[in-house]
Amino acid sequence: MWCVLYGKEGDEEKTETFVRNVLPKQSYSRCLHPVQHRMMRHGGQWREVSFRLLPGYVFIETDDPDTVYQT
């Protein structure tokens, strides 16, 4: 099951760190925010650019949603 947290746009990494520090390790398997990587040409050179797909959202995969919710 997936639980979703919404926080401030641009602070997804801070939210993930907070979740990892607060939740017990056995209560979730993954904590992430979706990012798309694209190759874009700028100034004659190809560069890899990252885009947040859902800004502000952090997803937590868990088999124990009650613990995640209560915490």
Backbone as CSV, one residue per row, in Angstrom:
resi,resn,N_x,N_y,N_z,CA_x,CA_y,CA_z,C_x,C_y,C_z
1,MET,0.841,-1.166,0.000,0.000,0.000,0.000,0.896,1.241,0.000
2,TRP,0.408,2.275,-0.641,1.144,3.534,-0.700,0.452,4.576,0.159
3,CYS,1.224,5.290,0.947,0.749,6.460,1.683,1.424,7.674,1.059
4,VAL,0.719,8.787,1.016,1.234,9.983,0.357,1.247,11.148,1.339
5,LEU,2.375,11.853,1.372,2.490,13.072,2.165,2.624,14.248,1.207
6,TYR,1.972,15.338,1.550,2.135,16.550,0.757,2.827,17.580,1.626
7,GLY,3.899,18.138,1.093,4.644,19.152,1.821,4.943,20.333,0.917
8,LYS,5.849,21.147,1.350,6.222,22.327,0.589,6.952,21.914,-0.683
9,GLU,6.589,22.533,-1.783,7.233,22.251,-3.062,8.709,22.629,-2.981
10,GLY,9.569,21.707,-3.383,11.009,21.927,-3.338,11.674,21.325,-2.113
11,ASP,10.893,20.908,-1.120,11.442,20.315,0.099,11.203,18.815,0.170
12,GLU,11.111,18.162,-0.972,10.829,16.732,-0.985,11.945,15.933,-0.305
13,GLU,13.200,16.323,-0.525,14.316,15.608,0.097,14.280,15.751,1.619
14,LYS,13.949,16.940,2.101,13.844,17.158,3.551,12.710,16.317,4.134
15,THR,11.608,16.231,3.411,10.478,15.426,3.880,10.861,13.952,3.940
16,GLU,11.579,13.466,2.928,12.035,12.068,2.933,12.967,11.809,4.110
17,THR,13.883,12.712,4.371,14.794,12.561,5.503,14.023,12.539,6.813
18,PHE,13.031,13.414,6.942,12.198,13.442,8.143,11.472,12.113,8.337
19,VAL,10.889,11.586,7.259,10.167,10.307,7.339,11.120,9.196,7.752
20,ARG,12.303,9.156,7.172,13.268,8.098,7.511,13.735,8.188,8.954
21,ASN,13.797,9.399,9.503,14.226,9.561,10.891,13.106,9.278,11.890
22,VAL,11.865,9.512,11.513,10.745,9.379,12.448,10.118,7.987,12.425
23,LEU,9.915,7.432,11.232,9.248,6.130,11.134,10.199,4.985,11.454
24,PRO,9.706,3.955,12.141,10.527,2.751,12.350,10.830,2.084,11.005
25,LYS,12.026,1.558,10.866,12.471,0.958,9.597,11.573,-0.190,9.137
26,GLN,11.013,-0.940,10.068,10.192,-2.088,9.700,8.783,-1.685,9.250
27,SER,8.402,-0.415,9.401,7.042,-0.003,9.047,6.898,0.423,7.589
28,TYR,8.000,0.599,6.863,7.912,0.974,5.446,9.062,0.337,4.670
29,SER,8.883,0.191,3.353,9.942,-0.390,2.542,10.613,0.650,1.644
30,ARG,9.848,1.637,1.168,10.434,2.686,0.328,9.808,4.032,0.655
31,CYS,10.598,5.080,0.459,10.134,6.454,0.612,10.767,7.229,-0.544
32,LEU,9.935,7.848,-1.398,10.475,8.482,-2.598,9.585,9.593,-3.106
33,HIS,10.155,10.414,-3.974,9.377,11.374,-4.759,9.749,11.151,-6.216
34,PRO,8.758,11.057,-7.100,9.031,10.713,-8.496,9.738,11.846,-9.245
35,VAL,10.800,11.450,-9.957,11.603,12.386,-10.740,11.789,11.809,-12.127
36,GLN,11.694,12.665,-13.125,11.938,12.253,-14.512,13.266,12.856,-14.961
37,HIS,14.107,12.027,-15.585,15.389,12.490,-16.108,15.288,12.566,-17.624
38,ARG,15.667,13.708,-18.176,15.640,13.902,-19.629,16.975,14.436,-20.103
39,MET,17.299,14.100,-21.342,18.465,14.683,-21.992,17.969,15.869,-22.810
40,MET,18.540,17.056,-22.529,18.146,18.258,-23.252,19.395,18.935,-23.811
41,ARG,19.211,19.537,-24.949,20.331,20.211,-25.596,20.282,21.693,-25.237
42,HIS,21.396,22.207,-24.732,21.486,23.600,-24.353,22.890,24.102,-24.701
43,GLY,22.941,25.105,-25.549,24.240,25.654,-25.941,25.080,24.685,-26.755
44,GLY,24.430,23.825,-27.516,25.159,22.875,-28.350,25.625,21.627,-27.623
45,GLN,25.310,21.491,-26.335,25.725,20.307,-25.575,24.501,19.644,-24.957
46,TRP,24.565,18.325,-24.873,23.490,17.555,-24.243,23.743,17.505,-22.744
47,ARG,22.692,17.743,-21.982,22.776,17.707,-20.526,21.584,16.930,-19.973
48,GLU,21.837,16.239,-18.880,20.747,15.531,-18.210,20.059,16.496,-17.252
49,VAL,18.744,16.606,-17.385,17.955,17.514,-16.567,16.900,16.701,-15.821
50,SER,16.719,17.005,-14.537,15.735,16.305,-13.715,14.514,17.191,-13.498
51,PHE,13.335,16.584,-13.609,12.078,17.275,-13.373,11.289,16.522,-12.315
52,ARG,10.746,17.231,-11.337,9.860,16.605,-10.359,8.512,16.378,-11.029
53,LEU,8.012,15.159,-10.961,6.739,14.852,-11.605,5.548,15.344,-10.786
54,LEU,5.618,15.220,-9.484,4.548,15.692,-8.600,5.192,16.536,-7.501
55,PRO,5.431,17.805,-7.759,6.127,18.645,-6.773,5.397,18.691,-5.433
56,GLY,6.166,18.469,-4.373,5.615,18.520,-3.022,5.140,17.196,-2.469
57,TYR,4.989,16.176,-3.317,4.464,14.884,-2.864,5.587,13.899,-2.586
58,VAL,5.464,13.177,-1.471,6.397,12.119,-1.102,5.576,10.856,-0.879
59,PHE,6.000,9.767,-1.491,5.277,8.490,-1.432,6.006,7.526,-0.505
60,ILE,5.228,6.845,0.336,5.772,5.866,1.278,5.104,4.528,0.988
61,GLU,5.907,3.527,0.657,5.377,2.177,0.442,5.431,1.429,1.764
62,THR,4.282,0.911,2.182,4.207,0.269,3.492,3.217,-0.890,3.491
63,ASP,3.457,-1.847,4.377,2.498,-2.920,4.638,1.762,-2.662,5.948
64,ASP,2.136,-1.587,6.636,1.550,-1.234,7.925,1.106,0.231,7.907
65,PRO,0.025,0.545,7.165,-0.390,1.947,7.037,-0.852,2.578,8.352
66,ASP,-1.327,1.774,9.287,-1.768,2.332,10.571,-0.598,2.954,11.341
67,THR,0.530,2.280,11.353,1.716,2.822,12.033,2.197,4.091,11.364
68,VAL,2.203,4.099,10.027,2.619,5.286,9.293,1.692,6.449,9.605
69,TYR,0.394,6.193,9.604,-0.586,7.242,9.873,-0.468,7.761,11.309
70,GLN,-0.342,6.862,12.282,-0.263,7.257,13.674,1.011,8.042,13.970
71,THR,2.097,7.691,13.323,3.371,8.378,13.555,3.343,9.747,12.933
